[in-house]
Amino acid sequence: MWDQVLAQAEFAYNDSPNHSTGFSPFQILYGMHPHRVHELRDLGLQERWSVDREDFANIMQDLHKHVKMKIRDSGIKYK
């Protein structure tokens, strides 16, 4: 029984914001929320773009700095 819902439970955990960081584990790792089923539908020929790799690196560095500060602040709060 549990093996039938394990993937859904894992998805729910990875997409849920952590109390200490304010971000989901998936967002911290990839810089975005995971795609859901409704986002996988055919969108036709809509224009798509992606951020430049340097911009993405800067965004991720800023996100990780923010997460580190939140974890530090949470640790201080719980001491």
Buried (B, 14 or more C-beta within 10 A) or exposed (E): EEEEEEEEEEEEEBBEEBEBBEBBBBBBEEBEEEEEEEEEEEEEEEEEEEEEEEEEEEEBEEBBEBBEEBEEEBEEEEE
